[in-house]
Amino acid sequence: MGKLLASWVDEFSKHHPNVTFENRMYGTASAIGALYSGAADIAILGEEISPAALRAFRRAKGYDPTAIEVATGSVDVNFYDYAHMIFVHRDNPIKGMTLKQLEAVFGEENRRGGGPVRDWGGLGLKGQWRGRAIQPYGWKTDVDFALFFRERVLEGSHRWNGAMRAYEHAVGADGAQVDHGQRMVDALGDDPNGIAISNIRYRNADARPLPLAWTPEGPFVEATPQSLIDRSYPLVRLIPAYVDVPPGQAMKPAVREFLRFLLSKEGQKILIQHSGYLPLGAEFQRRELGKVQ
């Protein structure tokens, strides 16, 4: 993000040489705090805002920060908010899943309606699969990856399926880190009854990614650059910038112009050239520009 921001600032400054920047990038965790304390004019996050950060801003200011989406997460590029994907064993015949079905498998509270699903028959599989218990594999529930899944799929519920096996990074025999996404997919390879949250970067021959859909009507799509940009793929990640705009007031002029630049064709071209993020789709680019007043 630092290199991307530097490229944005360099180009923006050619058009607005009187605007100065002070860059203090200590990480996403501190960005919202800097915003509501008055230390920052813009907080550009590396992922969606956490529920805790949003609550802290509300407590401090009495209203919500203004969010402007500036980028789409990647398909599979590490450190650029790659899409979450759902994997099953290669022998599993299921064709795809909806968000409601994912919540029924990975959650307990079922805020989307219906009840928990704990066997493959509950997802429509027949024959030998009907009574097989589903074994979920997921992120350790207090890491950022799990927070995204909790908000997008479980609709904010903290109640996960108690049978889920939660993974975190580990150190291999050679001393190298084994990513949690890799560990989940590797475990799935030995478990025909399993289902795992991971990413295509960790795929092996025994694991198959599922097409996903927002609703039963579909479309059921795989994660590709286009399906992330047009958001037909449900588990796409979105990169926001936040600003503090009190109710009834306008953005600071310099802040407004910089955000407009980030959303311009020029700003989005720099995004593509200097990061692993994907650009915003034209529809969403226009929508976000409409917020910058």
C-alpha positions as CSV (number, residue, x, y, z in Angstrom):
1,M,0.0,0.0,0.0
2,G,2.9,2.4,0.7
3,K,4.3,2.1,-2.8
4,L,0.8,2.5,-4.3
5,L,0.1,5.6,-2.2
6,A,3.4,7.2,-3.2
7,S,2.6,6.7,-6.8
8,W,-0.9,8.2,-6.3
9,V,0.6,11.2,-4.5
10,D,3.3,11.8,-7.1
11,E,0.8,12.0,-9.9
12,F,-1.9,13.9,-8.0
13,S,0.7,16.5,-7.0
14,K,1.4,17.3,-10.6
15,H,-2.2,18.6,-10.9
16,H,-2.4,20.1,-7.3
17,P,1.1,21.2,-6.4
18,N,-0.3,23.2,-3.4
19,V,-1.6,20.2,-1.6
20,T,0.9,18.6,0.8
21,F,0.9,15.1,2.2
22,E,2.2,13.7,5.4
23,N,2.2,9.9,5.3
24,R,2.1,7.9,8.5
25,M,1.3,4.4,7.5
26,Y,1.4,2.2,10.6
27,G,-1.1,-0.3,9.4
28,T,-4.9,-0.8,9.1
29,A,-5.3,-1.3,12.8
30,S,-4.4,2.2,13.7
31,A,-5.9,4.0,10.7
32,I,-9.5,4.6,12.0
33,G,-8.1,5.7,15.4
34,A,-6.0,8.3,13.6
35,L,-9.1,9.5,11.8
36,Y,-11.4,10.0,14.8
37,S,-8.6,11.5,16.9
38,G,-7.9,14.2,14.2
39,A,-4.4,12.9,13.4
40,A,-5.5,11.9,9.8
41,D,-7.6,13.4,7.1
42,I,-7.9,10.1,5.2
43,A,-7.6,6.5,6.4
44,I,-6.9,4.1,3.6
45,L,-7.4,0.6,4.9
46,G,-5.8,-2.6,3.6
47,E,-9.1,-4.4,4.1
48,E,-12.7,-3.8,5.1
49,I,-13.2,-1.9,8.4
50,S,-13.4,-4.1,11.4
51,P,-16.5,-4.0,13.6
52,A,-14.4,-2.9,16.6
53,A,-12.9,0.0,14.7
54,L,-16.3,1.1,13.5
55,R,-17.7,1.0,17.0
56,A,-14.7,3.0,18.3
57,F,-15.4,5.7,15.7
58,R,-19.1,5.9,16.6
59,R,-18.3,6.2,20.3
60,A,-15.8,9.0,19.6
61,K,-17.8,11.0,17.1
62,G,-21.4,10.0,17.5
63,Y,-21.8,9.1,13.7
64,D,-20.3,6.8,11.2
65,P,-17.2,7.6,9.1
66,T,-17.8,8.1,5.4
67,A,-16.5,5.1,3.3
68,I,-15.3,5.4,-0.2
69,E,-14.3,2.2,-2.0
70,V,-11.2,2.7,-4.0
71,A,-10.1,-0.8,-5.1
72,T,-11.2,-4.4,-5.5
73,G,-9.3,-7.2,-3.8
74,S,-7.2,-9.6,-5.9
75,V,-8.0,-13.2,-7.0
76,D,-5.0,-14.8,-5.5
77,V,-2.2,-12.2,-4.8
78,N,-0.9,-12.5,-1.3
79,F,-1.1,-9.2,0.8
80,Y,-3.6,-7.8,-1.7
81,D,-6.8,-9.1,0.0
82,Y,-7.3,-12.2,-2.1
83,A,-10.8,-13.5,-2.5
84,H,-12.1,-16.2,-0.1
85,M,-13.0,-19.4,-1.8
86,I,-14.7,-22.6,-0.7
87,F,-13.1,-26.0,-1.4
88,V,-14.5,-29.5,-1.2
89,H,-12.8,-32.8,-1.8
90,R,-12.4,-33.7,-5.5
91,D,-14.8,-36.7,-5.0
92,N,-17.6,-34.5,-3.6
93,P,-20.3,-34.1,-6.3
94,I,-21.8,-30.8,-5.0
95,K,-22.0,-28.2,-7.9
96,G,-22.0,-24.9,-5.9
97,M,-23.2,-23.1,-2.8
98,T,-25.1,-19.9,-1.9
99,L,-24.3,-17.6,1.0
100,K,-27.3,-19.0,2.9
101,Q,-25.9,-22.5,2.6
102,L,-22.4,-21.4,3.7
103,E,-23.9,-19.8,6.8
104,A,-25.9,-22.9,7.5
105,V,-22.7,-25.0,7.3
106,F,-20.1,-22.7,9.0
107,G,-22.4,-20.9,11.4
108,E,-24.8,-21.7,14.2
109,E,-27.2,-18.7,14.5
110,N,-28.5,-18.7,10.9
111,R,-29.4,-15.0,10.6
112,R,-30.2,-15.7,6.9
113,G,-33.0,-18.0,7.9
114,G,-33.4,-21.7,8.1
115,G,-31.4,-23.9,10.5
116,P,-27.9,-25.3,10.7
117,V,-26.9,-27.9,8.1
118,R,-24.5,-30.6,9.4
119,D,-24.6,-33.3,6.8
120,W,-24.2,-33.3,3.0
121,G,-27.8,-34.5,2.5
122,G,-28.9,-31.1,3.9
123,L,-27.2,-29.5,0.9
124,G,-29.0,-31.8,-1.6
125,L,-26.6,-34.6,-2.0
126,K,-28.1,-38.1,-2.3
127,G,-27.0,-41.7,-2.2
128,Q,-23.9,-42.4,-0.1
129,W,-23.5,-38.7,0.7
130,R,-26.9,-38.2,2.3
131,G,-25.9,-39.0,5.9
132,R,-22.3,-38.0,5.8
133,A,-21.4,-35.4,8.4
134,I,-19.8,-32.2,7.1
135,Q,-16.4,-31.4,8.5
136,P,-15.7,-27.6,8.2
137,Y,-12.2,-26.2,8.1
138,G,-11.8,-22.5,8.6
139,W,-9.6,-19.6,9.8
140,K,-8.8,-19.1,13.5
141,T,-11.9,-17.1,14.4
142,D,-10.2,-14.0,15.7
143,V,-8.0,-13.2,12.7
144,D,-8.9,-10.7,10.0
145,F,-9.8,-13.4,7.5
146,A,-12.4,-14.8,9.8
147,L,-13.8,-11.4,10.6
148,F,-14.5,-10.8,6.9
149,F,-16.2,-14.2,6.6
150,R,-18.2,-13.5,9.7
151,E,-19.5,-10.2,8.4
152,R,-20.1,-11.2,4.8
153,V,-21.5,-14.8,5.4
154,L,-22.6,-15.1,9.0
155,E,-24.1,-11.5,8.9
156,G,-22.1,-10.5,12.0
157,S,-22.8,-13.6,14.1
158,H,-20.0,-14.7,16.5
159,R,-21.4,-18.2,16.7
160,W,-19.5,-20.6,14.5
161,N,-20.2,-24.2,13.9
162,G,-18.6,-25.9,17.0
163,A,-17.3,-28.7,14.8
164,M,-15.1,-26.4,12.7
165,R,-11.4,-27.0,12.8
166,A,-9.7,-23.6,13.0
167,Y,-6.3,-23.1,11.5
168,E,-3.5,-20.5,11.9
169,H,-0.1,-20.1,10.4
170,A,2.4,-22.8,11.5
171,V,6.1,-23.4,11.0
172,G,7.1,-26.4,8.9
173,A,10.0,-28.9,9.6
174,D,12.2,-26.7,7.4
175,G,11.6,-23.6,9.5
176,A,9.4,-22.0,6.8
177,Q,5.9,-20.7,7.5
178,V,3.0,-22.8,6.3
179,D,0.1,-20.5,5.7
180,H,-3.3,-21.3,7.4
181,G,-4.9,-21.5,3.9
182,Q,-2.4,-24.1,2.9
183,R,-3.0,-26.2,6.0
184,M,-6.7,-26.2,5.5
185,V,-6.6,-27.4,1.9
186,D,-4.0,-30.0,2.8
187,A,-6.2,-31.4,5.5
188,L,-9.1,-31.4,3.1
189,G,-7.2,-33.7,0.8
190,D,-7.4,-36.4,3.4
191,D,-11.1,-35.8,4.2
192,P,-13.8,-36.5,1.6
193,N,-16.4,-35.1,4.0
194,G,-14.6,-31.8,4.5
195,I,-15.3,-28.2,3.3
196,A,-12.7,-25.5,3.7
197,I,-12.3,-21.7,3.3
198,S,-9.1,-20.9,1.5
199,N,-7.8,-19.5,-1.8
200,I,-6.8,-20.9,-5.2
201,R,-3.2,-20.1,-4.5
202,Y,-3.2,-23.1,-2.1
203,R,-5.1,-25.5,-4.3
204,N,-3.9,-29.1,-4.6
205,A,-5.1,-32.0,-6.8
206,D,-7.4,-33.3,-4.1
207,A,-9.3,-30.1,-3.5
208,R,-11.9,-28.5,-5.8
209,P,-13.1,-24.8,-5.6
210,L,-16.9,-24.4,-5.7
211,P,-18.8,-21.8,-7.7
212,L,-20.7,-19.5,-5.4
213,A,-23.8,-17.4,-5.7
214,W,-25.5,-14.6,-3.7
215,T,-28.9,-16.3,-4.0
216,P,-30.3,-19.7,-5.1
217,E,-31.3,-18.1,-8.4
218,G,-27.6,-17.5,-9.2
219,P,-25.5,-17.0,-11.2
220,F,-23.1,-19.5,-9.6
221,V,-19.6,-18.2,-10.5
222,E,-16.0,-18.9,-9.8
223,A,-13.6,-16.2,-8.6
224,T,-12.0,-14.5,-11.6
225,P,-10.8,-11.0,-12.2
226,Q,-14.1,-10.1,-14.0
227,S,-16.4,-11.8,-11.4
228,L,-14.6,-9.9,-8.6
229,I,-14.7,-6.6,-10.5
230,D,-18.4,-6.9,-11.3
231,R,-19.1,-8.5,-7.8
232,S,-21.0,-11.4,-9.1
233,Y,-18.7,-13.5,-6.9
234,P,-19.9,-13.1,-3.4
235,L,-16.7,-13.4,-1.4
236,V,-14.9,-10.5,-3.1
237,R,-12.8,-8.2,-0.9
238,L,-13.2,-4.4,-1.1
239,I,-10.6,-1.8,-0.2
240,P,-12.0,1.4,1.4
241,A,-10.8,4.9,2.2
242,Y,-12.5,6.5,5.2
243,V,-12.9,10.2,5.9
244,D,-14.6,12.1,8.8
245,V,-17.5,14.2,7.4
246,P,-19.8,15.4,10.2
247,P,-23.5,15.3,9.3
248,G,-24.6,18.3,7.3
249,Q,-21.0,19.3,6.4
250,A,-19.0,18.9,3.2
251,M,-15.6,17.1,2.8
252,K,-12.5,19.2,3.0
253,P,-11.7,20.4,-0.6
254,A,-8.2,18.8,-0.7
255,V,-9.6,15.5,0.6
256,R,-12.4,15.6,-1.9
257,E,-10.1,16.2,-4.8
258,F,-7.7,13.4,-3.8
259,L,-10.5,10.9,-3.5
260,R,-11.8,11.9,-6.9
261,F,-8.4,11.3,-8.3
262,L,-8.2,7.8,-6.8
263,L,-11.5,7.0,-8.5
264,S,-10.5,8.6,-11.8
265,K,-9.3,6.6,-14.8
266,E,-5.8,7.9,-14.1
267,G,-6.0,6.9,-10.4
268,Q,-7.3,3.4,-11.2
269,K,-4.6,3.0,-13.9
270,I,-1.9,3.7,-11.3
271,L,-3.7,1.1,-9.0
272,I,-3.3,-1.5,-11.6
273,Q,0.3,-0.6,-12.4
274,H,1.6,-0.4,-8.9
275,S,-0.3,-3.0,-6.9
276,G,-1.9,-6.4,-7.0
277,Y,-5.4,-5.0,-6.5
278,L,-8.0,-5.0,-9.2
279,P,-9.8,-1.8,-10.2
280,L,-13.4,-0.9,-9.4
281,G,-16.0,-1.8,-12.0
282,A,-17.4,1.2,-13.9
283,E,-20.8,0.9,-12.1
284,F,-19.1,1.1,-8.6
285,Q,-16.7,3.7,-9.7
286,R,-19.6,6.0,-10.6
287,R,-21.4,5.2,-7.4
288,E,-18.4,6.0,-5.2
289,L,-17.7,9.2,-7.1
290,G,-21.3,10.2,-6.3
291,K,-20.4,10.1,-2.5
292,V,-17.5,12.5,-2.9
293,Q,-19.2,15.8,-2.4
